[in-house]
Amino acid sequence: MQPITERDIRSSFVNCSKGDTKRLPVPRDLDDRPWDDLDFLGWTDSSFPGRGYLVVPRDEELVGIALRYETGGSGKSQMCTICMTTHTAHGVSLMAAAKAGESGRRGNTIGTLMCTDLACSLYARNKRRPALGQRYREDLITPEEKIERVRQNIATFVQRLYS
């Protein structure tokens, strides 16, 4: 992913109001992000638990997505549907997003199980490990294939916002 600015981030959101976009917290460490290792930018709101945000490159533009999730979680081991990393306890959450456009304004949402810290790109590249070292062992897939799978899965999630 190419480095992006706060302005890029704020102008990318497709499923929240302009007022919400102005108020959402943007990461302060944008200059320090490992951009070469990211397929999308994801972060959670430390001041408002249960809120997260994604910015995903798509067809030469950025798509920003506001997410909500339950902070308690199930406490059981679950697998992220984006990077296929298995986490214990609360490492995976059901992330819900309002759909884009009129459908979202009518209250329609989509959801998927994702790493709660939204660091799927780093898990796929083995730059980050789940708590307690739990990891589903994959012998038949290369690191490049894992990265491509993350890109395909996040693209599918974004596409569902519009359908």
C-alpha positions in Angstrom: 0.0 0.0 0.0 1.2 3.5 -0.8 1.5 5.9 2.2 -1.6 8.0 2.7 -2.4 11.3 4.6 -5.0 12.3 7.0 -6.7 14.2 4.2 -6.7 11.0 2.0 -8.2 9.1 4.9 -11.0 11.6 5.7 -12.1 11.9 2.1 -12.3 8.1 1.5 -15.2 7.1 3.7 -18.2 5.7 1.9 -20.5 4.6 4.8 -20.7 7.5 7.2 -21.6 11.1 7.2 -19.2 14.0 6.5 -19.6 15.0 10.1 -18.7 11.6 11.3 -15.7 11.6 9.0 -14.5 14.9 10.4 -14.8 13.6 14.0 -13.2 10.1 13.6 -9.8 9.7 15.1 -7.0 9.2 12.5 -3.9 7.4 13.5 -1.2 9.8 14.6 1.6 7.5 13.5 1.0 7.5 9.8 4.6 8.3 9.0 5.7 5.2 11.0 3.3 2.7 9.5 4.9 -0.2 7.6 3.3 0.8 4.3 5.2 -1.8 2.2 3.6 -4.6 4.4 0.1 -3.3 4.4 -2.7 -4.3 2.0 -5.1 -1.9 3.8 -4.9 0.5 6.7 -6.9 -0.6 9.7 -7.1 0.9 13.2 -9.4 0.9 16.2 -10.7 3.9 18.2 -9.1 3.7 21.7 -11.4 6.5 22.9 -14.6 4.7 21.8 -14.3 0.9 22.2 -16.1 -1.1 19.6 -15.3 1.2 16.7 -12.7 0.5 14.0 -11.8 1.8 10.6 -10.4 0.5 7.3 -9.0 2.3 4.3 -8.6 0.0 1.4 -7.1 0.8 -2.0 -9.5 -0.1 -4.8 -9.2 0.7 -8.5 -6.9 3.7 -8.0 -9.0 5.2 -5.2 -9.3 4.7 -1.5 -12.4 3.2 0.2 -12.8 4.1 3.9 -15.1 2.0 6.0 -16.4 2.6 9.5 -16.8 -0.6 11.5 -18.5 -1.5 14.7 -17.9 -4.6 16.9 -18.8 -6.0 20.3 -15.9 -5.5 22.7 -16.7 -8.5 24.9 -16.5 -11.1 22.1 -17.1 -14.8 22.6 -13.9 -15.6 24.4 -13.5 -18.7 22.1 -10.8 -19.3 19.5 -11.9 -18.0 16.1 -10.4 -17.6 12.7 -10.3 -14.3 10.8 -12.0 -14.6 7.4 -9.6 -12.1 5.8 -6.1 -13.5 6.7 -7.2 -16.9 8.1 -5.3 -16.3 11.4 -6.7 -18.1 14.4 -6.8 -16.1 17.6 -7.7 -17.1 21.2 -10.1 -15.2 23.4 -11.0 -11.8 21.9 -8.5 -11.7 19.0 -11.3 -12.0 16.4 -14.5 -10.0 16.3 -17.6 -9.8 14.1 -17.0 -6.5 12.3 -20.1 -4.9 11.0 -20.3 -2.0 8.5 -23.2 0.0 7.2 -23.6 -0.5 3.5 -22.7 2.4 1.2 -25.3 4.7 -0.3 -29.0 4.5 0.2 -29.0 0.9 1.3 -26.8 1.9 4.3 -28.9 4.9 5.1 -31.9 2.5 5.4 -29.9 0.6 8.0 -28.5 -2.3 5.9 -25.2 -3.7 7.1 -22.6 -6.4 6.2 -20.3 -8.2 8.6 -17.4 -10.6 8.7 -15.1 -12.1 11.3 -11.8 -10.1 11.4 -8.7 -9.7 13.6 -9.8 -7.3 16.3 -6.6 -5.3 15.9 -7.2 -5.1 12.1 -3.6 -6.2 11.4 -4.4 -8.9 8.9 -1.7 -7.8 6.5 1.0 -8.2 9.2 -0.3 -11.7 10.3 -0.2 -12.9 6.7 3.4 -11.8 6.4 4.4 -13.3 9.8 5.3 -9.8 11.0 2.9 -10.2 13.9 1.9 -13.3 15.8 -1.4 -14.0 17.5 -1.4 -14.2 21.3 0.0 -17.4 22.7 1.5 -18.2 19.4 -1.6 -20.0 18.2 -1.6 -20.3 14.4 -3.3 -22.6 12.0 -0.6 -24.4 10.1 -0.6 -24.0 6.4 1.9 -26.0 4.5 0.4 -25.9 1.1 0.4 -22.1 0.6 3.3 -19.7 0.0 3.7 -16.4 1.7 2.8 -14.7 -1.6 -0.4 -16.7 -1.8 -1.3 -15.6 1.8 -0.8 -12.0 0.8 -2.9 -12.4 -2.3 -5.6 -14.2 -0.2 -5.8 -11.1 2.1 -6.1 -8.8 -0.9 -8.9 -10.9 -2.4 -10.8 -11.3 0.8 -10.7 -7.6 1.7 -11.7 -6.7 -1.9 -14.7 -9.1 -1.5 -15.7 -7.4 1.8 -15.5 -4.0 0.1 -17.5 -5.2 -2.9 -20.3 -6.3 -0.5 -20.6 -2.7 0.7 -22.0 -1.8 -2.7 -24.2 -4.8 -3.5 
